[in-house]
């Protein structure tokens, strides 16, 4: 699948973010090994620790549908170029990466930037 399509879906998802406290909407779109696509957006809570990031929201939707291997995730915020995942999301993404790896896709201007998850989280935790 064209990564531009994933980014477009991440942009679309960011429009549904619930972020009344940070005013920092984020959308994500994951592509599984089986070619399925799942979107997620961040949603905040007044008890800040209960906030869910867009990436974990999208991964959760994939897991509910029985998907356990993700090969790419596009992440977008209208507030920032190259919106990379937070540390917690990097570990969650690492957990569900495809056997062939996982690409993290961000937007820099009009250009897509692609980084392997291992570059963002070297030596991720494995049990």
MOGI-V731883 format. One record per residue. RES is the residue in one letter. D_FIRST is the distance of its C-alpha to the first C-alpha in Angstrom with 2 decimals. Layout:
BEGIN
res=[RES;RES]
d_first=[D_FIRST;D_FIRST]
END
This chain:
BEGIN
res=[X;X;X;X;X;X;X;X;X;X;X;X;X;X;X;X;X;X;X;X;X;X;X;X;X;X;X;X;X;X;X;X;X;X;X;X;X;X;X;X;X;X;X;X;X;X;X;X;X;X;X;X;X;X;X;X;X;X;X;X;X;X;X;X;X;X;X;X;X;X;X;X;X;X;X;X;X;X;X;X;X;X;X;X;X;X;X;X;X;X;X;X;X;X;X;X;X;X;X;X;X;X;X;X;X;X;X;X;X;X;X;X;X;X;X;X;X;X;X;X;X;X;X;X;X;X;X]
d_first=[0.00;3.77;6.20;8.58;7.44;8.00;11.13;12.28;12.32;14.19;16.53;17.16;18.00;20.34;22.47;23.49;24.62;28.20;29.75;33.39;34.69;32.41;31.01;27.81;24.86;21.57;18.27;15.48;12.16;11.13;8.29;10.43;10.87;11.12;7.69;9.80;9.71;13.13;14.87;18.14;20.82;23.95;27.19;30.54;33.89;37.35;37.72;35.22;34.48;32.94;30.16;26.60;23.81;20.48;18.64;21.10;20.95;17.20;17.79;20.80;19.04;16.70;19.91;21.81;19.40;19.98;16.90;18.13;15.46;12.85;10.71;9.77;11.66;12.06;15.77;17.75;21.42;23.22;26.10;24.68;22.46;20.60;21.01;20.73;21.34;25.01;26.59;26.49;22.77;22.22;24.21;22.46;19.01;20.66;21.94;18.62;16.68;15.09;17.52;15.40;15.49;13.65;12.39;14.06;12.81;15.68;16.82;19.81;21.19;18.56;16.77;14.09;15.66;14.04;16.49;16.65;18.31;21.26;22.00;22.37;24.20;25.97;27.77;26.32;28.63;28.38;31.04]
END
